[in-house]
């Protein structure tokens, strides 16, 4: 999932450099949502691993 986040950030940067503001904003928004989903899943897996021991 982190790979998708990085992909959308790169797309947003390229679109912003080329002047496509709408596409850059949308890609940055998607990247932000995916990043927060990744963080939540990472924290949940840490908690689950802690209770497993």
mmCIF entry with sequence, helices, sheets and N, C-alpha, C, O atoms, coordinates in Angstrom:
data_MODEL
# 
_entry.id   MODEL 
# 
_entity.id                         1 
_entity.type                       polymer 
_entity.pdbx_number_of_molecules   1 
# 
_entity_poly.entity_id                      1 
_entity_poly.type                           'polypeptide(L)' 
_entity_poly.nstd_linkage                   no 
_entity_poly.nstd_monomer                   no 
_entity_poly.pdbx_seq_one_letter_code       
;(UNK)(UNK)(UNK)(UNK)(UNK)(UNK)(UNK)(UNK)(UNK)(UNK)(UNK)(UNK)(UNK)(UNK)(UNK)(UNK)
(UNK)(UNK)(UNK)(UNK)(UNK)(UNK)(UNK)(UNK)(UNK)(UNK)(UNK)(UNK)(UNK)(UNK)(UNK)(UNK)
(UNK)(UNK)(UNK)(UNK)(UNK)(UNK)(UNK)(UNK)(UNK)(UNK)(UNK)(UNK)(UNK)(UNK)(UNK)(UNK)
(UNK)(UNK)(UNK)(UNK)(UNK)
;
_entity_poly.pdbx_seq_one_letter_code_can   XXXXXXXXXXXXXXXXXXXXXXXXXXXXXXXXXXXXXXXXXXXXXXXXXXXXX 
_entity_poly.pdbx_strand_id                 A 
# 
loop_
_entity_poly_seq.entity_id 
_entity_poly_seq.num 
_entity_poly_seq.mon_id 
_entity_poly_seq.hetero 
1 1  UNK n 
1 2  UNK n 
1 3  UNK n 
1 4  UNK n 
1 5  UNK n 
1 6  UNK n 
1 7  UNK n 
1 8  UNK n 
1 9  UNK n 
1 10 UNK n 
1 11 UNK n 
1 12 UNK n 
1 13 UNK n 
1 14 UNK n 
1 15 UNK n 
1 16 UNK n 
1 17 UNK n 
1 18 UNK n 
1 19 UNK n 
1 20 UNK n 
1 21 UNK n 
1 22 UNK n 
1 23 UNK n 
1 24 UNK n 
1 25 UNK n 
1 26 UNK n 
1 27 UNK n 
1 28 UNK n 
1 29 UNK n 
1 30 UNK n 
1 31 UNK n 
1 32 UNK n 
1 33 UNK n 
1 34 UNK n 
1 35 UNK n 
1 36 UNK n 
1 37 UNK n 
1 38 UNK n 
1 39 UNK n 
1 40 UNK n 
1 41 UNK n 
1 42 UNK n 
1 43 UNK n 
1 44 UNK n 
1 45 UNK n 
1 46 UNK n 
1 47 UNK n 
1 48 UNK n 
1 49 UNK n 
1 50 UNK n 
1 51 UNK n 
1 52 UNK n 
1 53 UNK n 
# 
_struct_asym.id          A 
_struct_asym.entity_id   1 
# 
loop_
_struct_conf.conf_type_id 
_struct_conf.id 
_struct_conf.pdbx_PDB_helix_id 
_struct_conf.beg_label_comp_id 
_struct_conf.beg_label_asym_id 
_struct_conf.beg_label_seq_id 
_struct_conf.pdbx_beg_PDB_ins_code 
_struct_conf.end_label_comp_id 
_struct_conf.end_label_asym_id 
_struct_conf.end_label_seq_id 
_struct_conf.pdbx_end_PDB_ins_code 
_struct_conf.beg_auth_comp_id 
_struct_conf.beg_auth_asym_id 
_struct_conf.beg_auth_seq_id 
_struct_conf.end_auth_comp_id 
_struct_conf.end_auth_asym_id 
_struct_conf.end_auth_seq_id 
_struct_conf.pdbx_PDB_helix_class 
_struct_conf.details 
_struct_conf.pdbx_PDB_helix_length 
HELX_P HELX_P1 AA1 UNK A 2  ? UNK A 18 ? UNK A 2  UNK A 18 1 ? 17 
HELX_P HELX_P2 AA2 UNK A 21 ? UNK A 52 ? UNK A 21 UNK A 52 1 ? 32 
# 
_struct_conf_type.id          HELX_P 
_struct_conf_type.criteria    ? 
_struct_conf_type.reference   ? 
# 
loop_
_atom_site.group_PDB 
_atom_site.id 
_atom_site.type_symbol 
_atom_site.label_atom_id 
_atom_site.label_alt_id 
_atom_site.label_comp_id 
_atom_site.label_asym_id 
_atom_site.label_entity_id 
_atom_site.label_seq_id 
_atom_site.pdbx_PDB_ins_code 
_atom_site.Cartn_x 
_atom_site.Cartn_y 
_atom_site.Cartn_z 
_atom_site.occupancy 
_atom_site.B_iso_or_equiv 
_atom_site.pdbx_formal_charge 
_atom_site.auth_seq_id 
_atom_site.auth_comp_id 
_atom_site.auth_asym_id 
_atom_site.auth_atom_id 
_atom_site.pdbx_PDB_model_num 
ATOM 1   N N  . UNK A 1 1  ? 0.822  -1.187  0.000   1.00 0.00 ? 1  UNK A N  1 
ATOM 2   C CA . UNK A 1 1  ? 0.000  0.000   0.000   1.00 0.00 ? 1  UNK A CA 1 
ATOM 3   C C  . UNK A 1 1  ? 0.871  1.259   0.000   1.00 0.00 ? 1  UNK A C  1 
ATOM 4   O O  . UNK A 1 1  ? 0.503  2.283   -0.575  1.00 0.00 ? 1  UNK A O  1 
ATOM 5   N N  . UNK A 1 2  ? 2.004  1.166   0.639   1.00 0.00 ? 2  UNK A N  1 
ATOM 6   C CA . UNK A 1 2  ? 2.908  2.310   0.647   1.00 0.00 ? 2  UNK A CA 1 
ATOM 7   C C  . UNK A 1 2  ? 3.440  2.587   -0.756  1.00 0.00 ? 2  UNK A C  1 
ATOM 8   O O  . UNK A 1 2  ? 3.729  3.734   -1.098  1.00 0.00 ? 2  UNK A O  1 
ATOM 9   N N  . UNK A 1 3  ? 3.566  1.555   -1.555  1.00 0.00 ? 3  UNK A N  1 
ATOM 10  C CA . UNK A 1 3  ? 4.025  1.721   -2.939  1.00 0.00 ? 3  UNK A CA 1 
ATOM 11  C C  . UNK A 1 3  ? 3.020  2.543   -3.742  1.00 0.00 ? 3  UNK A C  1 
ATOM 12  O O  . UNK A 1 3  ? 3.416  3.376   -4.557  1.00 0.00 ? 3  UNK A O  1 
ATOM 13  N N  . UNK A 1 4  ? 1.714  2.315   -3.520  1.00 0.00 ? 4  UNK A N  1 
ATOM 14  C CA . UNK A 1 4  ? 0.688  3.107   -4.199  1.00 0.00 ? 4  UNK A CA 1 
ATOM 15  C C  . UNK A 1 4  ? 0.756  4.564   -3.772  1.00 0.00 ? 4  UNK A C  1 
ATOM 16  O O  . UNK A 1 4  ? 0.579  5.464   -4.593  1.00 0.00 ? 4  UNK A O  1 
ATOM 17  N N  . UNK A 1 5  ? 1.013  4.797   -2.495  1.00 0.00 ? 5  UNK A N  1 
ATOM 18  C CA . UNK A 1 5  ? 1.126  6.167   -2.000  1.00 0.00 ? 5  UNK A CA 1 
ATOM 19  C C  . UNK A 1 5  ? 2.270  6.891   -2.685  1.00 0.00 ? 5  UNK A C  1 
ATOM 20  O O  . UNK A 1 5  ? 2.112  8.030   -3.124  1.00 0.00 ? 5  UNK A O  1 
ATOM 21  N N  . UNK A 1 6  ? 3.409  6.245   -2.777  1.00 0.00 ? 6  UNK A N  1 
ATOM 22  C CA . UNK A 1 6  ? 4.566  6.853   -3.424  1.00 0.00 ? 6  UNK A CA 1 
ATOM 23  C C  . UNK A 1 6  ? 4.275  7.100   -4.906  1.00 0.00 ? 6  UNK A C  1 
ATOM 24  O O  . UNK A 1 6  ? 4.684  8.122   -5.456  1.00 0.00 ? 6  UNK A O  1 
ATOM 25  N N  . UNK A 1 7  ? 3.574  6.172   -5.550  1.00 0.00 ? 7  UNK A N  1 
ATOM 26  C CA . UNK A 1 7  ? 3.220  6.342   -6.955  1.00 0.00 ? 7  UNK A CA 1 
ATOM 27  C C  . UNK A 1 7  ? 2.356  7.581   -7.166  1.00 0.00 ? 7  UNK A C  1 
ATOM 28  O O  . UNK A 1 7  ? 2.601  8.364   -8.083  1.00 0.00 ? 7  UNK A O  1 
ATOM 29  N N  . UNK A 1 8  ? 1.341  7.760   -6.313  1.00 0.00 ? 8  UNK A N  1 
ATOM 30  C CA . UNK A 1 8  ? 0.462  8.913   -6.460  1.00 0.00 ? 8  UNK A CA 1 
ATOM 31  C C  . UNK A 1 8  ? 1.177  10.214  -6.125  1.00 0.00 ? 8  UNK A C  1 
ATOM 32  O O  . UNK A 1 8  ? 0.870  11.248  -6.718  1.00 0.00 ? 8  UNK A O  1 
ATOM 33  N N  . UNK A 1 9  ? 2.115  10.190  -5.197  1.00 0.00 ? 9  UNK A N  1 
ATOM 34  C CA . UNK A 1 9  ? 2.893  11.399  -4.895  1.00 0.00 ? 9  UNK A CA 1 
ATOM 35  C C  . UNK A 1 9  ? 3.747  11.780  -6.104  1.00 0.00 ? 9  UNK A C  1 
ATOM 36  O O  . UNK A 1 9  ? 3.842  12.959  -6.444  1.00 0.00 ? 9  UNK A O  1 
ATOM 37  N N  . UNK A 1 10 ? 4.363  10.804  -6.748  1.00 0.00 ? 10 UNK A N  1 
ATOM 38  C CA . UNK A 1 10 ? 5.175  11.078  -7.928  1.00 0.00 ? 10 UNK A CA 1 
ATOM 39  C C  . UNK A 1 10 ? 4.299  11.619  -9.058  1.00 0.00 ? 10 UNK A C  1 
ATOM 40  O O  . UNK A 1 10 ? 4.695  12.558  -9.750  1.00 0.00 ? 10 UNK A O  1 
ATOM 41  N N  . UNK A 1 11 ? 3.124  11.045  -9.251  1.00 0.00 ? 11 UNK A N  1 
ATOM 42  C CA . UNK A 1 11 ? 2.199  11.543  -10.270 1.00 0.00 ? 11 UNK A CA 1 
ATOM 43  C C  . UNK A 1 11 ? 1.800  12.979  -9.961  1.00 0.00 ? 11 UNK A C  1 
ATOM 44  O O  . UNK A 1 11 ? 1.731  13.811  -10.866 1.00 0.00 ? 11 UNK A O  1 
ATOM 45  N N  . UNK A 1 12 ? 1.536  13.278  -8.689  1.00 0.00 ? 12 UNK A N  1 
ATOM 46  C CA . UNK A 1 12 ? 1.154  14.636  -8.298  1.00 0.00 ? 12 UNK A CA 1 
ATOM 47  C C  . UNK A 1 12 ? 2.277  15.624  -8.560  1.00 0.00 ? 12 UNK A C  1 
ATOM 48  O O  . UNK A 1 12 ? 2.026  16.734  -9.029  1.00 0.00 ? 12 UNK A O  1 
ATOM 49  N N  . UNK A 1 13 ? 3.503  15.238  -8.266  1.00 0.00 ? 13 UNK A N  1 
ATOM 50  C CA . UNK A 1 13 ? 4.647  16.134  -8.490  1.00 0.00 ? 13 UNK A CA 1 
ATOM 51  C C  . UNK A 1 13 ? 4.842  16.394  -9.980  1.00 0.00 ? 13 UNK A C  1 
ATOM 52  O O  . UNK A 1 13 ? 5.049  17.536  -10.390 1.00 0.00 ? 13 UNK A O  1 
ATOM 53  N N  . UNK A 1 14 ? 4.777  15.346  -10.785 1.00 0.00 ? 14 UNK A N  1 
ATOM 54  C CA . UNK A 1 14 ? 4.953  15.508  -12.231 1.00 0.00 ? 14 UNK A CA 1 
ATOM 55  C C  . UNK A 1 14 ? 3.833  16.367  -12.809 1.00 0.00 ? 14 UNK A C  1 
ATOM 56  O O  . UNK A 1 14 ? 4.088  17.245  -13.633 1.00 0.00 ? 14 UNK A O  1 
ATOM 57  N N  . UNK A 1 15 ? 2.589  16.118  -12.382 1.00 0.00 ? 15 UNK A N  1 
ATOM 58  C CA . UNK A 1 15 ? 1.471  16.904  -12.889 1.00 0.00 ? 15 UNK A CA 1 
ATOM 59  C C  . UNK A 1 15 ? 1.584  18.365  -12.461 1.00 0.00 ? 15 UNK A C  1 
ATOM 60  O O  . UNK A 1 15 ? 1.233  19.263  -13.226 1.00 0.00 ? 15 UNK A O  1 
ATOM 61  N N  . UNK A 1 16 ? 2.069  18.608  -11.253 1.00 0.00 ? 16 UNK A N  1 
ATOM 62  C CA . UNK A 1 16 ? 2.222  19.990  -10.787 1.00 0.00 ? 16 UNK A CA 1 
ATOM 63  C C  . UNK A 1 16 ? 3.306  20.717  -11.582 1.00 0.00 ? 16 UNK A C  1 
ATOM 64  O O  . UNK A 1 16 ? 3.153  21.893  -11.912 1.00 0.00 ? 16 UNK A O  1 
ATOM 65  N N  . UNK A 1 17 ? 4.396  20.021  -11.887 1.00 0.00 ? 17 UNK A N  1 
ATOM 66  C CA . UNK A 1 17 ? 5.469  20.633  -12.668 1.00 0.00 ? 17 UNK A CA 1 
ATOM 67  C C  . UNK A 1 17 ? 4.982  20.971  -14.076 1.00 0.00 ? 17 UNK A C  1 
ATOM 68  O O  . UNK A 1 17 ? 5.365  21.997  -14.638 1.00 0.00 ? 17 UNK A O  1 
ATOM 69  N N  . UNK A 1 18 ? 4.148  20.116  -14.638 1.00 0.00 ? 18 UNK A N  1 
ATOM 70  C CA . UNK A 1 18 ? 3.644  20.342  -15.987 1.00 0.00 ? 18 UNK A CA 1 
ATOM 71  C C  . UNK A 1 18 ? 2.463  21.302  -16.026 1.00 0.00 ? 18 UNK A C  1 
ATOM 72  O O  . UNK A 1 18 ? 2.013  21.677  -17.109 1.00 0.00 ? 18 UNK A O  1 
ATOM 73  N N  . UNK A 1 19 ? 1.951  21.708  -14.865 1.00 0.00 ? 19 UNK A N  1 
ATOM 74  C CA . UNK A 1 19 ? 0.885  22.695  -14.826 1.00 0.00 ? 19 UNK A CA 1 
ATOM 75  C C  . UNK A 1 19 ? -0.519 22.138  -14.768 1.00 0.00 ? 19 UNK A C  1 
ATOM 76  O O  . UNK A 1 19 ? -1.474 22.888  -14.971 1.00 0.00 ? 19 UNK A O  1 
ATOM 77  N N  . UNK A 1 20 ? -0.681 20.880  -14.503 1.00 0.00 ? 20 UNK A N  1 
ATOM 78  C CA . UNK A 1 20 ? -2.004 20.280  -14.388 1.00 0.00 ? 20 UNK A CA 1 
ATOM 79  C C  . UNK A 1 20 ? -2.429 20.303  -12.922 1.00 0.00 ? 20 UNK A C  1 
ATOM 80  O O  . UNK A 1 20 ? -2.227 19.329  -12.196 1.00 0.00 ? 20 UNK A O  1 
ATOM 81  N N  . UNK A 1 21 ? -3.011 21.405  -12.495 1.00 0.00 ? 21 UNK A N  1 
ATOM 82  C CA . UNK A 1 21 ? -3.340 21.594  -11.084 1.00 0.00 ? 21 UNK A CA 1 
ATOM 83  C C  . UNK A 1 21 ? -4.400 20.651  -10.566 1.00 0.00 ? 21 UNK A C  1 
ATOM 84  O O  . UNK A 1 21 ? -4.299 20.165  -9.439  1.00 0.00 ? 21 UNK A O  1 
ATOM 85  N N  . UNK A 1 22 ? -5.415 20.385  -11.369 1.00 0.00 ? 22 UNK A N  1 
ATOM 86  C CA . UNK A 1 22 ? -6.498 19.504  -10.926 1.00 0.00 ? 22 UNK A CA 1 
ATOM 87  C C  . UNK A 1 22 ? -6.038 18.080  -10.705 1.00 0.00 ? 22 UNK A C  1 
ATOM 88  O O  . UNK A 1 22 ? -6.378 17.449  -9.704  1.00 0.00 ? 22 UNK A O  1 
ATOM 89  N N  . UNK A 1 23 ? -5.267 17.588  -11.642 1.00 0.00 ? 23 UNK A N  1 
ATOM 90  C CA . UNK A 1 23 ? -4.748 16.223  -11.534 1.00 0.00 ? 23 UNK A CA 1 
ATOM 91  C C  . UNK A 1 23 ? -3.765 16.131  -10.371 1.00 0.00 ? 23 UNK A C  1 
ATOM 92  O O  . UNK A 1 23 ? -3.751 15.141  -9.639  1.00 0.00 ? 23 UNK A O  1 
ATOM 93  N N  . UNK A 1 24 ? -2.944 17.166  -10.206 1.00 0.00 ? 24 UNK A N  1 
ATOM 94  C CA . UNK A 1 24 ? -1.974 17.162  -9.110  1.00 0.00 ? 24 UNK A CA 1 
ATOM 95  C C  . UNK A 1 24 ? -2.688 17.164  -7.761  1.00 0.00 ? 24 UNK A C  1 
ATOM 96  O O  . UNK A 1 24 ? -2.284 16.445  -6.847  1.00 0.00 ? 24 UNK A O  1 
ATOM 97  N N  . UNK A 1 25 ? -3.729 17.953  -7.630  1.00 0.00 ? 25 UNK A N  1 
ATOM 98  C CA . UNK A 1 25 ? -4.478 18.000  -6.369  1.00 0.00 ? 25 UNK A CA 1 
ATOM 99  C C  . UNK A 1 25 ? -5.175 16.694  -6.063  1.00 0.00 ? 25 UNK A C  1 
ATOM 100 O O  . UNK A 1 25 ? -5.181 16.230  -4.923  1.00 0.00 ? 25 UNK A O  1 
ATOM 101 N N  . UNK A 1 26 ? -5.766 16.100  -7.095  1.00 0.00 ? 26 UNK A N  1 
ATOM 102 C CA . UNK A 1 26 ? -6.451 14.825  -6.900  1.00 0.00 ? 26 UNK A CA 1 
ATOM 103 C C  . UNK A 1 26 ? -5.470 13.725  -6.522  1.00 0.00 ? 26 UNK A C  1 
ATOM 104 O O  . UNK A 1 26 ? -5.746 12.926  -5.627  1.00 0.00 ? 26 UNK A O  1 
ATOM 105 N N  . UNK A 1 27 ? -4.333 13.680  -7.191  1.00 0.00 ? 27 UNK A N  1 
ATOM 106 C CA . UNK A 1 27 ? -3.332 12.652  -6.879  1.00 0.00 ? 27 UNK A CA 1 
ATOM 107 C C  . UNK A 1 27 ? -2.764 12.845  -5.476  1.00 0.00 ? 27 UNK A C  1 
ATOM 108 O O  . UNK A 1 27 ? -2.525 11.873  -4.759  1.00 0.00 ? 27 UNK A O  1 
ATOM 109 N N  . UNK A 1 28 ? -2.551 14.090  -5.090  1.00 0.00 ? 28 UNK A N  1 
ATOM 110 C CA . UNK A 1 28 ? -2.050 14.352  -3.738  1.00 0.00 ? 28 UNK A CA 1 
ATOM 111 C C  . UNK A 1 28 ? -3.090 13.953  -2.690  1.00 0.00 ? 28 UNK A C  1 
ATOM 112 O O  . UNK A 1 28 ? -2.736 13.433  -1.632  1.00 0.00 ? 28 UNK A O  1 
ATOM 113 N N  . UNK A 1 29 ? -4.349 14.191  -2.974  1.00 0.00 ? 29 UNK A N  1 
ATOM 114 C CA . UNK A 1 29 ? -5.408 13.785  -2.050  1.00 0.00 ? 29 UNK A CA 1 
ATOM 115 C C  . UNK A 1 29 ? -5.488 12.273  -1.894  1.00 0.00 ? 29 UNK A C  1 
ATOM 116 O O  . UNK A 1 29 ? -5.626 11.759  -0.784  1.00 0.00 ? 29 UNK A O  1 
ATOM 117 N N  . UNK A 1 30 ? -5.402 11.572  -3.007  1.00 0.00 ? 30 UNK A N  1 
ATOM 118 C CA . UNK A 1 30 ? -5.421 10.105  -2.955  1.00 0.00 ? 30 UNK A CA 1 
ATOM 119 C C  . UNK A 1 30 ? -4.205 9.591   -2.198  1.00 0.00 ? 30 UNK A C  1 
ATOM 120 O O  . UNK A 1 30 ? -4.317 8.662   -1.397  1.00 0.00 ? 30 UNK A O  1 
ATOM 121 N N  . UNK A 1 31 ? -3.049 10.187  -2.446  1.00 0.00 ? 31 UNK A N  1 
ATOM 122 C CA . UNK A 1 31 ? -1.831 9.760   -1.751  1.00 0.00 ? 31 UNK A CA 1 
ATOM 123 C C  . UNK A 1 31 ? -1.958 9.983   -0.247  1.00 0.00 ? 31 UNK A C  1 
ATOM 124 O O  . UNK A 1 31 ? -1.504 9.156   0.543   1.00 0.00 ? 31 UNK A O  1 
ATOM 125 N N  . UNK A 1 32 ? -2.575 11.098  0.152   1.00 0.00 ? 32 UNK A N  1 
ATOM 126 C CA . UNK A 1 32 ? -2.746 11.376  1.576   1.00 0.00 ? 32 UNK A CA 1 
ATOM 127 C C  . UNK A 1 32 ? -3.678 10.356  2.230   1.00 0.00 ? 32 UNK A C  1 
ATOM 128 O O  . UNK A 1 32 ? -3.402 9.876   3.330   1.00 0.00 ? 32 UNK A O  1 
ATOM 129 N N  . UNK A 1 33 ? -4.765 10.030  1.564   1.00 0.00 ? 33 UNK A N  1 
ATOM 130 C CA . UNK A 1 33 ? -5.703 9.042   2.105   1.00 0.00 ? 33 UNK A CA 1 
ATOM 131 C C  . UNK A 1 33 ? -5.036 7.679   2.230   1.00 0.00 ? 33 UNK A C  1 
ATOM 132 O O  . UNK A 1 33 ? -5.163 7.018   3.260   1.00 0.00 ? 33 UNK A O  1 
ATOM 133 N N  . UNK A 1 34 ? -4.329 7.257   1.191   1.00 0.00 ? 34 UNK A N  1 
ATOM 134 C CA . UNK A 1 34 ? -3.644 5.962   1.239   1.00 0.00 ? 34 UNK A CA 1 
ATOM 135 C C  . UNK A 1 34 ? -2.573 5.927   2.320   1.00 0.00 ? 34 UNK A C  1 
ATOM 136 O O  . UNK A 1 34 ? -2.374 4.899   2.968   1.00 0.00 ? 34 UNK A O  1 
ATOM 137 N N  . UNK A 1 35 ? -1.885 7.045   2.514   1.00 0.00 ? 35 UNK A N  1 
ATOM 138 C CA . UNK A 1 35 ? -0.856 7.096   3.542   1.00 0.00 ? 35 UNK A CA 1 
ATOM 139 C C  . UNK A 1 35 ? -1.472 6.909   4.927   1.00 0.00 ? 35 UNK A C  1 
ATOM 140 O O  . UNK A 1 35 ? -0.938 6.157   5.742   1.00 0.00 ? 35 UNK A O  1 
ATOM 141 N N  . UNK A 1 36 ? -2.586 7.581   5.199   1.00 0.00 ? 36 UNK A N  1 
ATOM 142 C CA . UNK A 1 36 ? -3.213 7.434   6.512   1.00 0.00 ? 36 UNK A CA 1 
ATOM 143 C C  . UNK A 1 36 ? -3.794 6.041   6.719   1.00 0.00 ? 36 UNK A C  1 
ATOM 144 O O  . UNK A 1 36 ? -3.767 5.525   7.836   1.00 0.00 ? 36 UNK A O  1 
ATOM 145 N N  . UNK A 1 37 ? -4.316 5.429   5.672   1.00 0.00 ? 37 UNK A N  1 
ATOM 146 C CA . UNK A 1 37 ? -4.783 4.042   5.777   1.00 0.00 ? 37 UNK A CA 1 
ATOM 147 C C  . UNK A 1 37 ? -3.604 3.130   6.094   1.00 0.00 ? 37 UNK A C  1 
ATOM 148 O O  . UNK A 1 37 ? -3.720 2.228   6.923   1.00 0.00 ? 37 UNK A O  1 
ATOM 149 N N  . UNK A 1 38 ? -2.464 3.361   5.433   1.00 0.00 ? 38 UNK A N  1 
ATOM 150 C CA . UNK A 1 38 ? -1.265 2.569   5.692   1.00 0.00 ? 38 UNK A CA 1 
ATOM 151 C C  . UNK A 1 38 ? -0.830 2.718   7.146   1.00 0.00 ? 38 UNK A C  1 
ATOM 152 O O  . UNK A 1 38 ? -0.502 1.727   7.797   1.00 0.00 ? 38 UNK A O  1 
ATOM 153 N N  . UNK A 1 39 ? -0.824 3.944   7.661   1.00 0.00 ? 39 UNK A N  1 
ATOM 154 C CA . UNK A 1 39 ? -0.409 4.182   9.052   1.00 0.00 ? 39 UNK A CA 1 
ATOM 155 C C  . UNK A 1 39 ? -1.340 3.454   10.025  1.00 0.00 ? 39 UNK A C  1 
ATOM 156 O O  . UNK A 1 39 ? -0.872 2.834   10.980  1.00 0.00 ? 39 UNK A O  1 
ATOM 157 N N  . UNK A 1 40 ? -2.643 3.524   9.792   1.00 0.00 ? 40 UNK A N  1 
ATOM 158 C CA . UNK A 1 40 ? -3.595 2.850   10.676  1.00 0.00 ? 40 UNK A CA 1 
ATOM 159 C C  . UNK A 1 40 ? -3.379 1.344   10.654  1.00 0.00 ? 40 UNK A C  1 
ATOM 160 O O  . UNK A 1 40 ? -3.364 0.703   11.705  1.00 0.00 ? 40 UNK A O  1 
ATOM 161 N N  . UNK A 1 41 ? -3.211 0.774   9.462   1.00 0.00 ? 41 UNK A N  1 
ATOM 162 C CA . UNK A 1 41 ? -2.984 -0.668  9.373   1.00 0.00 ? 41 UNK A CA 1 
ATOM 163 C C  . UNK A 1 41 ? -1.662 -1.067  10.016  1.00 0.00 ? 41 UNK A C  1 
ATOM 164 O O  . UNK A 1 41 ? -1.570 -2.132  10.626  1.00 0.00 ? 41 UNK A O  1 
ATOM 165 N N  . UNK A 1 42 ? -0.646 -0.232  9.888   1.00 0.00 ? 42 UNK A N  1 
ATOM 166 C CA . UNK A 1 42 ? 0.646  -0.507  10.516  1.00 0.00 ? 42 UNK A CA 1 
ATOM 167 C C  . UNK A 1 42 ? 0.517  -0.515  12.039  1.00 0.00 ? 42 UNK A C  1 
ATOM 168 O O  . UNK A 1 42 ? 1.051  -1.401  12.705  1.00 0.00 ? 42 UNK A O  1 
ATOM 169 N N  . UNK A 1 43 ? -0.183 0.462   12.580  1.00 0.00 ? 43 UNK A N  1 
ATOM 170 C CA . UNK A 1 43 ? -0.366 0.530   14.041  1.00 0.00 ? 43 UNK A CA 1 
ATOM 171 C C  . UNK A 1 43 ? -1.182 -0.662  14.531  1.00 0.00 ? 43 UNK A C  1 
ATOM 172 O O  . UNK A 1 43 ? -0.873 -1.245  15.570  1.00 0.00 ? 43 UNK A O  1 
ATOM 173 N N  . UNK A 1 44 ? -2.220 -1.019  13.785  1.00 0.00 ? 44 UNK A N  1 
ATOM 174 C CA . UNK A 1 44 ? -3.019 -2.185  14.179  1.00 0.00 ? 44 UNK A CA 1 
ATOM 175 C C  . UNK A 1 44 ? -2.194 -3.466  14.155  1.00 0.00 ? 44 UNK A C  1 
ATOM 176 O O  . UNK A 1 44 ? -2.351 -4.316  15.031  1.00 0.00 ? 44 UNK A O  1 
ATOM 177 N N  . UNK A 1 45 ? -1.320 -3.613  13.167  1.00 0.00 ? 45 UNK A N  1 
ATOM 178 C CA . UNK A 1 45 ? -0.488 -4.814  13.127  1.00 0.00 ? 45 UNK A CA 1 
ATOM 179 C C  . UNK A 1 45 ? 0.528  -4.828  14.269  1.00 0.00 ? 45 UNK A C  1 
ATOM 180 O O  . UNK A 1 45 ? 0.857  -5.894  14.790  1.00 0.00 ? 45 UNK A O  1 
ATOM 181 N N  . UNK A 1 46 ? 1.030  -3.651  14.665  1.00 0.00 ? 46 UNK A N  1 
ATOM 182 C CA . UNK A 1 46 ? 1.925  -3.592  15.821  1.00 0.00 ? 46 UNK A CA 1 
ATOM 183 C C  . UNK A 1 46 ? 1.196  -3.993  17.099  1.00 0.00 ? 46 UNK A C  1 
ATOM 184 O O  . UNK A 1 46 ? 1.740  -4.724  17.926  1.00 0.00 ? 46 UNK A O  1 
ATOM 185 N N  . UNK A 1 47 ? -0.016 -3.518  17.255  1.00 0.00 ? 47 UNK A N  1 
ATOM 186 C CA . UNK A 1 47 ? -0.803 -3.860  18.448  1.00 0.00 ? 47 UNK A CA 1 
ATOM 187 C C  . UNK A 1 47 ? -1.124 -5.347  18.457  1.00 0.00 ? 47 UNK A C  1 
ATOM 188 O O  . UNK A 1 47 ? -1.012 -6.003  19.492  1.00 0.00 ? 47 UNK A O  1 
ATOM 189 N N  . UNK A 1 48 ? -1.524 -5.881  17.302  1.00 0.00 ? 48 UNK A N  1 
ATOM 190 C CA . UNK A 1 48 ? -1.848 -7.298  17.220  1.00 0.00 ? 48 UNK A CA 1 
ATOM 191 C C  . UNK A 1 48 ? -0.614 -8.155  17.505  1.00 0.00 ? 48 UNK A C  1 
ATOM 192 O O  . UNK A 1 48 ? -0.720 -9.185  18.170  1.00 0.00 ? 48 UNK A O  1 
ATOM 193 N N  . UNK A 1 49 ? 0.537  -7.746  17.017  1.00 0.00 ? 49 UNK A N  1 
ATOM 194 C CA . UNK A 1 49 ? 1.777  -8.478  17.282  1.00 0.00 ? 49 UNK A CA 1 
ATOM 195 C C  . UNK A 1 49 ? 2.175  -8.424  18.747  1.00 0.00 ? 49 UNK A C  1 
ATOM 196 O O  . UNK A 1 49 ? 2.743  -9.378  19.280  1.00 0.00 ? 49 UNK A O  1 
ATOM 197 N N  . UNK A 1 50 ? 1.874  -7.302  19.400  1.00 0.00 ? 50 UNK A N  1 
ATOM 198 C CA . UNK A 1 50 ? 2.191  -7.165  20.819  1.00 0.00 ? 50 UNK A CA 1 
ATOM 199 C C  . UNK A 1 50 ? 1.346  -8.065  21.696  1.00 0.00 ? 50 UNK A C  1 
ATOM 200 O O  . UNK A 1 50 ? 1.828  -8.586  22.701  1.00 0.00 ? 50 UNK A O  1 
ATOM 201 N N  . UNK A 1 51 ? 0.069  -8.255  21.320  1.00 0.00 ? 51 UNK A N  1 
ATOM 202 C CA . UNK A 1 51 ? -0.804 -9.121  22.092  1.00 0.00 ? 51 UNK A CA 1 
ATOM 203 C C  . UNK A 1 51 ? -0.552 -10.597 21.793  1.00 0.00 ? 51 UNK A C  1 
ATOM 204 O O  . UNK A 1 51 ? -0.914 -11.463 22.589  1.00 0.00 ? 51 UNK A O  1 
ATOM 205 N N  . UNK A 1 52 ? 0.051  -10.876 20.678  1.00 0.00 ? 52 UNK A N  1 
ATOM 206 C CA . UNK A 1 52 ? 0.329  -12.264 20.302  1.00 0.00 ? 52 UNK A CA 1 
ATOM 207 C C  . UNK A 1 52 ? 1.377  -12.887 21.202  1.00 0.00 ? 52 UNK A C  1 
ATOM 208 O O  . UNK A 1 52 ? 1.335  -14.088 21.469  1.00 0.00 ? 52 UNK A O  1 
ATOM 209 N N  . UNK A 1 53 ? 2.328  -12.072 21.678  1.00 0.00 ? 53 UNK A N  1 
ATOM 210 C CA . UNK A 1 53 ? 3.374  -12.597 22.536  1.00 0.00 ? 53 UNK A CA 1 
ATOM 211 C C  . UNK A 1 53 ? 2.806  -12.801 23.887  1.00 0.00 ? 53 UNK A C  1 
ATOM 212 O O  . UNK A 1 53 ? 3.512  -13.243 24.793  1.00 0.00 ? 53 UNK A O  1 
# 
